[in-house]
Amino acid sequence: MADITLKKVEVVIVGFGWTGAIMAKELTEAGMEVLALERGEYRDTYPDGAYPKTLDELTYIQRSKLFQDMSKSSFTFRHAVSGVAVPYRQIGAFKPGTGVGGAGLHWSGQHWRVLPEELQLKTHYEKRYGKKFIPEGMTIQDFGVSYEELEPHFDFVEKVFGTSGVAYKVKGEVVGAGNFFEPSRSDHYALPPQKVPYTAHLFQKAAAEVGLHPFVAPSSNASGPYTNPYGCQMGPCNFCGYCSGFACYNYSKASPQVNIMPALRQVSNFELRPNCNVLRINLDGSGKKATGVTYVNADGKTVEQPADLVIASTFAYNNAHLFLVSGVGKPYDPVSGEGVVGRNIAYQTMSTVQMFFDPDKNTNPFIGSGGNGVAVDDYNGDNFDHGPLGFVGGSPAWCNPAGVKPIAGIPVPNGTPAWGAGWKKAVKDNYANTVSFDVHGANMVYRDCYVDLDPTYTDQFGQKLLRFTFDWKDNDIKMSRYVTDKMLAVAKAMDPKSIHVSVKNFGDHLDLRNYQTTHWAGGTAMGTDPRTSVLNRYLQSWDVHNVFAVGSSVFPVGIGYNPTGLAAALTYWSAKAIREQYLKDPRPLVAA
C-alpha cells in the first residue's frame, strides 16, 4: 500500500534526460498535463556548471559527481548464462548519469544520425550477402522504421540541439565537404562546423593521403551564438576541454537544461519532480492497461501517482528493469528463445591508436571540445564489402580532441615505468607531442546476451538489481581488429616516432574496470513482430497500449555511431504518433 495517493495526471514521464525532456515538450504542446519524475537531484547549468568550480576533474570524473551512486543502486554482471553475476560496485567501463538531465548533462556532444542500412540490418545483410552470412546465435533484426521516415526528425533534433556541422548532400545536391557516405539531407546543420584543432587536422591530412574520406564531425557544441526553435539560447564553444563528464558553464554544449528546460518553464501544464525513484508501472486487473506509477519520494514515502499515459524514458537498460519489475511484457528466456523484455542487449567496441612524436610537435592537447574533431566512415556500417571478411558490422573512426585532463589524460609510450623519475620524464616529453584517434564500433546482438532480474542482489528499496549476461563475440572481435588494422595506415602516414594500439578488451572477456563507452542499447527493442520486440514501430508496448518507451533501450541492434541523435529522433517520431494518432483514439497503433 502506498503512503500517499495523488490526483491523476494525464501523462507521467519516468526519467528526465534528453528523451524525457523531448517527450515533455511535445506532449505539453499537445495540451496534455505532463508530470516528469526524476530519481536524482535537481541539476542546472547553475550551480552544477558554475565557473570555475566545474573545471574540476577530481570532483566530476574521479569522484563521479554527476554519475550514479553505485552504493545505492547498481547492476550485476556475468559473462555467460552458466556464470554467477557480481555487482558493478564502482564507476568503470561506463558512466550512467543521475539527476535532472541524466547523461544528457554530462555527455560530450557527439551528435550522429544512423546509417540507413543499420535501421534494416537483417534485411540488408540477407539481401546483399545471403541468410547464411549471419552467424548462428546472432539475433539482429530491423527497427521497423526507415531512414526516410526519420529524416525530418533527425533534422529537427539538429535544430533543437544547435548542432554544428557541414553537409555533403542537401536535397540531392552536393553542397560541401561533409560525410561522403551520408544520405542526402533535407537541410544544412543548424550551425557551421567547429574549427578543426591541430591534432584533428593531422588526422584529416593523413586520412586523405591514404585514400579515405575525412570530414569534420557533427557536434552539439555550438560554433557560434544560436537560438533554437524553442527560443533557447546557446553561446559559442571556447574549447575549454571540459565537456564529457561535466556541465558546460558556457551554455555551449547542448543539454536538456540549455535546449529544452527554459521553454518548459514557461508553460503551466508541466511539472518536474526530482528525487522521485519510480519503483514500478502500475497495471489494472487485466494487466493490459497502466494506471500510473508508484515511486519513493525524497522523504522516503511511497507515493502512488495515477496517470492516463506512461512514458518510460530512463537511461538505456533501465527501461528493461522497469518493465521487468512491473510485469510489462514477457521476460526473455535465452534457453527457449521466448520472451522479449531484456533481449538484444548491445554495447559498443572501442580501440584507441596513439601516436608519439619527437619534441616540439606542440599538439596542445588541453584545447578541446567534446563532440568536435575529424572522422572517417569508410569502414562504418556496410560502406565496405563484408563478403570476404566474414563478419557483420563496422566502425567509424575519429580524432576527437576533447581536452586532455591532468589526471586521467596522460598518455605515455610503451615501456614507460609505472612510477618514478622515468614516468615523470615520459609525461613531460610526450604530453604536448601526442595524437590519438578512436575506432568506435557496432556490437551485434546475440541470443545469450541479455538482461534479467538478479536472483540475489537488491537495491536500497529492496528491488532486484538488473543482471547483465554479456561478453564479446568472435564477430565483433574480428570486426574491431580488422578496422583497427586498416586505420593503422592513417597513423603511419603521420610519421610518428612510435605507435601504441590499445584494443580495449578484445581477445579477452569484457573488462568492466577501465572506461570504454557509456553507450548501451536494447532491452526493450522496437520492431514489427511482438515475438521478437517489446515495442511496436511507434515505441508503444505491444502488451500495454498506454505505455511507451524511449531512449537507446529501444534499439534492436547495436550501431556504430553514438546513440543520442538516433534516440532523440525516435522520440520525436513516437511523440508525433502519440499526438496525431493515439490521443485522438487511445488504442494499439499497430495490430499484434
N, C-alpha and C positions, 0 to 999 in steps of 0.2 A: 504494500500500500504506500502511496506517495504521501509525504508530509503536507504538500501543498498542491492543489489543483487550480490551474489558472483558466482565464477566459480563452476561448478558442480564437486562433488567428487563421487567416486564410492560407498562408504559406509559412512553413518553418524550414530554415536552411541550417544544416548541420555542418559547421566548419566555415571559417571566413578567410580564405585565401583568395587567389585570383578567381577561381571558378565560382566560389560562393558570392564574391562581390559582383561579378558579371550577372549572375542569376538575380541577385537582389536589385540591381539597376534595371534589368529588363522587366522583371515582374512588378516592380513599383511603377514603371512607366505604363504597364498594362492596367494600373489602378488597383492592384492587389495589396492587401495589408501583409507586409513581409516582416518576419522576425528572424534574425540570424543569431545562432548560438555558437560561440567560440569557446573551446575548452581552456585556452590560455588567457593571459592577461591582455589588457588593452595596450596597444602599441601605436605609435605615430612617429612621423619624422622628428617632431619634437615631443618628448625629450630623447627618444631612443636613437635618433640620429644627430643629436646636437653636437656641433663642432666646439672644441676639439676632442671632446671625450669619446666620440665614436671612433676615432682613429687609434684604436687600442687593440692590437692583435691578441694580447694575453687574455683580456676580458672576453672579447667577442668570439675568438676562434678557439684558443686553447681551453678556455673555461666555458665555452658554449652558451653565451648569454642569450642568443636568440633561438637556440635549439631545444629539442625536447629533453625533459629531465628524466633520465633513464632509471632513477631511483623510485619513481612513482608509477611509470608505465613503460613497458618495453615490448620486446618480441623475443621469440626463441628461434634458434636456427639449427638445422642439421643438414648434412649433405645428401642423405639418401633416406628412402622410406624405412629402411631397416635400422636407421640410426636413432640415437637418443638426442633430443634437442636441448640446447643450453641457452640461457638468456644472453642477450646483447646488452651488456651492463654499462658500456660507456661508448660515447660517440667515436666512430672509427670509419668504416668504409663508406657510410652515407650519413647525411645530416638532416634528419627530419626537423622541420620547424614547429614552433608552437606559438600561440598568441595571435592577435589580430594581424592579418596579412599573411600569416603562415610562411611557407617557403618563398612566397612572392615578395616578402620584405627583404630576405637575405639572399635571393638568387643573384646571379651575375649580370643578367641582362641579355644573354644569348637568345636571339629570337629567330626561330626557324619555322618553316611550314612543314611539309612532308612530301616525299616523292610519291607521285600518283600510284606507282605500282605497289607501294607499301600498303596502301589502302585496300588493295585487291591482291594480296600477296599469294595466297594459294592459287587463285585463278590464273594469275600472271605466270607463276613458275610452271604450273601444269601445262599451260598453253605453249610456253616457249621451250621448256625442257622435257616435258612429259611427266606423268604422275609418279613414275618410279624414281625421279630425281630427288624427291623429298624424302629424307631419311626416315626409317622406321622409328616411331616414337615421337616424331616432331608433329605438333598439333596446330600448325599455322592455319589461319582462316582469314576470310575477308572481313573488313569493318562493316560492310553493309551500306556504305555511303561513298560517293565518288568524289574525286578531286574537284570536278566541275561544280558539284553541289556545294562544296565547302569554300570555293574560291572567294565568293563575296564576303564570307565571314573572315577568312584569312586577311583580306584587305582591310576590313573594318577593325579587326584586332590591331593591325599595324597602325591604324589611325588613332585608336584609343591609347595604345602604348607609346606613341610618339617615336616609332621605330626609324632608325637611321639606316640607310642602305642605298644600293644602286641596282636598278633593274637591268635585266638583259633584254627581255621582250615585254612590251606592253601592247595589248590588243593585236598581237601577231607581228608587230614590227620591232626590229632590233633597235634599241634606244640607248644602250650603254654597255659598259664593261662589267656587267653583273655575272651571275652564275649561268654559264653556258648550258648547263643541264636542267635548269629550272623551266617549268612550263610557262607559257605566256601568262602575263598578269593582266588584271583589269585596270590597274593604275600603278603609279610610281609609289615608292615608300613615302611615309609621312615627312621625312627629313632626308637631306643628302647624307651620304656616308660620312662616318667619322674620319678624322685624319689617320693616316697609317703610321704607327710607331716604327722606329728603326728596325727592331727585330722582325716585325711582320713584313717590312719592306724587303729584308734579306731573304725571307722565306718566299715572298712573292716573286722575286727576281730568279731565285734558284728553281722554283717550281716551273716557271715559264721556260727556263733554259732546258729542262729535261722533258718538255713537251706536254706538260699538264696545263690545266685551265684555272689559274688562281683568280680569285675575286675578293673584294672587300666584304667581309661577313656582315650580315644584318645584325644590328644591336639595338636593344631598347635602352640605350644610353644616349641622351639627346645630343645631336651635333650642333644644335642651336636652340634659341628660345622657341617654345612651342605651346600652343593651346589646342587641346584635343576636342573631339566632338561634344564632350560633356562640359566643356568650359574649364577643364582642369589645366593648370599651367605647369610647365617644366622649364628648368634653366639649363644652359649648355654645360655639358660634362667638362670638368677641368683636369681629367686624367690623374686624379689623386691616388688611384690604385686601391681604394678601399670600397669594393663593390660586393663581391661574394662573401657572405657571412656577416655583412654589415648593412645598416640602414643608411641610405645616401643622404648626407647632410645638405647637399646642394640641389635637391629636388630634380636631379638629372637622370636618375635610374627609375624606370617605370616600376610602380608597385601599386597595390590596391590603395594604399594610403595617399599616393600622389595623384593617381589617374582616375579613381572612381569615388573614393570616400568623400571628397569635397562636394561632389554632386549629390550623393545620398544624404548628406547632412541637410540639404535644402528641402527635403520632402518630409511630410508628416506621416506618411504611411510606411516608414521604415524604422525598425528598432534593432540595435545591436547589443547583445548581452555577452560580455566576456566572462571568463571564469565559470563557464557552464559546461560541464562534461556530460555529454549525452551518453546514456547507458544503452538505450535501445529505441528502435522504432516500435511503437505500439500498434497491434493489429486487432481487428474486431474478431468476433467468434468464428467467422468463416476463414480467417487467415488470408483473405483476398483483398482486404482494404485496410489502409493505415488510418489510425485515428489520431495520430500525433506522435510525440516522443516523450521519454522520461529522462530527466537529467538531474545531476547533482550540482547545486549552486555553490557560491563561494562560502556560504555558511555551513556547508555540509548537509543541507536539507535536500531531500528527494522531491523533485518537482515534476508534476505531470503537465505537459503543455499540449492541449488538443490543437489539431490543425487539419485543414482540408487537403493540403498537399505537402509532401515531404520531399526535400531535395537533399540528397547525401553529397556533400562536396568536401569531404575530408581528404587528407593527403594520401594519394596513391593507394597503397594496400589497406589503409584504414577503412575505406568503404567496404571492403570484403569482410573485415572484422565486424563492422556494424550490421551488415546483412546476416552474418553467421549467428551473432548473439540475438538477433531479432527474429530469426526464422523466416527471412525474406529469401525465397529461392531454395533450391535443394543443394546441400553441401556436396562438393566434388569428392569422388572416391577414385583414387588413382588405380586401384586394382581392377574394378569393374569398368572404369572409364565413364561411369554415370555420374550425374550431378554436374553443377556448373559453378557454384559460388566458391571461389578460391582457385579456379582453374586458370591456366595460361598466365602464370607469373613470369615477367621478363625484367631483366636488369639491363645494363649496357657494358660492353667491353671497353677497355682503355689501355693503351700503351703510350709511353712518352719517350720521345727521342731528344736527347740533349747533345748540343754541340759546344765544345770548349775551344776558345780561340786564344791566340797569343795576347799579351798585354796591349792595352791601348785600343782595343776594339770599341770600348765605351758604349755598351748597349743600353745603358741607363734603365735597368730593369725595374726600378721603383716607379717609373712612369707607366700608368696602365688604366684601362677601362674594362669593366667586367665582360662585356659582350663583343668588344672590338677586336679586330685582327684581320687576317687573310686566311681564306680556306680554299680547299680543292675538293671537288665532288667526283673526280674521275673514278674512284673506287667505292663510291657510295651506292647503295641500292643495287639495281641491275644496270648501272651505267657501263659495265664491262661484261664480257662474255663469261658466264659461270660454267658453261658446258663442260670444258675440260678440267675444271678446278674441283668439282665435287663438293661444293658447299653452297648454302643458301645465305644471302645477306651480304652486307658490305659496311664500309666505314667512310665517313667524311674525315678529313684531316685538316687541322688548323693550327696556325700560330696565333695564340690568343694572349698577348702580353697584358695581363690583368693587374700587374703590380706585384713585384716580389716582396714578401713581408720579411721582417728581420728575424723571426723565429723559425717559421716553417720553410721559408723560401730561400734555402742556402744550398744550391747545387754545387757539388764538388766532383772531380773526375774519379774514375775507378782507381783503386789503390791508395786513396787518401786515408790516413789514420782516422779512427773514430773520435779521437780527442787529442788534446795537447798542442804543442807548438806546430807540428806538421799539419794538423787540421786547421789551425788558425791561419797559417800561411796560405793554404789552399783556398780558404774562404776569401782572403784578401786578394789573391791573384785572379780568382775566377768570377767573383760576384758581378763585375761590370764587363765580363768578357764571355758571356754565355747566351746562347739562343736555344729555345726548346719549342717543340710542337707536339700535338697530341693526335693520336689515331683513335677515334671515338666511335665504336661500332655497335651494330644491331645485334642483340642477343635474341635468339629464337626461343620459341616456347615448346615445352615437351610434356609428355604425359605424366612424368614423375617430378615435375617442378610445379609446386602449388603451395597454397596456404590453407591452414585449417586452424581449429582451436586446440591449444596445447592442453593435454590432459593433466599436467602437473602444476604449472606456474600460473599465478593470478596477479592482477594489478592492485592498486590501492583501494579499489572499490569491490574487490573480490571477483572480478570478471576474469575469465580465462584469457590468457595472452594469445596473440596471434602467433602461430607457428609456421615458419618458413621451411620448406623442404626444397633445397636448391643447390645446384652445383653447375660448373661449366661443363659443356658437352663438346665432343670432338669437332662438330660442325663449327662452333664458334671459336674454338682454339685455332682450327685450321684457317678460318677466315681472318682472324686478327693477325696471325703470324704472316699470312700472305700479304695483306695490305701494308703491314709494318715493313716487311722486306722491300716492297715496292717503293715505299716512301723514303727508304734509306738513300735512294738516288738523289732526292732533294737535299738531304743532309750533306752528302758528299759534294754536291755542287756548290755548297757554301764554303768549301775548303777549310774546315776547322782542323785544329791540331789533333783532336780526338772526338770520338762519338760514343755516347753511352745510351743504350736502349733499355728502358725499363718497361718490360712487358708484364704488367701487374697481374699476378696470379696465374698466368697462362702456362699450362702444363701441370699445374697443381690444382688443389681444391680452392674454392672461393675462400679468400682470407679476409676476415672482417676487421682486422686490426688497423690497416692503413687506408686512408681516404682514397676512394676511387671516383665515384659519382653518386649523386643522390637520386638518380633517375630510375626509379622502379615504375613498373606498369602492370596492368592486368589485375585479375581477381574478381572483377565484376564486368567481364567482357561484353561488348556490344556485338551484334550480329544479326543474321536473318533466320537463324534456326534456334528455337528455345532449348533444343537438346545440347547445344554447344555454347550458348551465350546466356548471360544473366539479364541483359537488356536488349531491347529491340533497336532498330536503327535510329530512333529518336531519343535513346538513352532512358527509356521507360522500362521499368521492371515488367518482365513477362508475367509474373505471378501476382503482383500488387500494383494495379494500374495507377494509383495516385502516389507512387514512389518513383522518383527519377534519381539518377546518379550521374555526376560529372567529375572530370579530372582524368589523370592518366590511368586510373584504375579501369577505365572503360576500353583501353586499347586491347584488342585481342591478340596482338603480336608486338614484338619489340621493333623499334625503328632506329635508324642511325643518328638522327638529329636529337637535340634536346627536346623534351616533350611539351614545353609551356605553350608554344604557338599553336600546336595541334589541339591541346587540351582546351585552350581558350576558344578556338574556332568551333570545336564541337559543342562547347557550352552555348555559344550563340545559336548554333544550329538547333540544339534542343530547345532553347528558350523560344525560338521562332515557332517551333511546332506546338509548344505549350500555349503560346499566345494566340496563334492563328487557328489551332485545331482543338486542343484539349480543353481550354477554358470555355469554349462555346458548347462543348459536349463531352464532359469527363467520361473517358472510356479507354480501353486499349486502342492505341493508334495503329497497331498492326495486328492482324489476326494470327493467333498462335497456330 
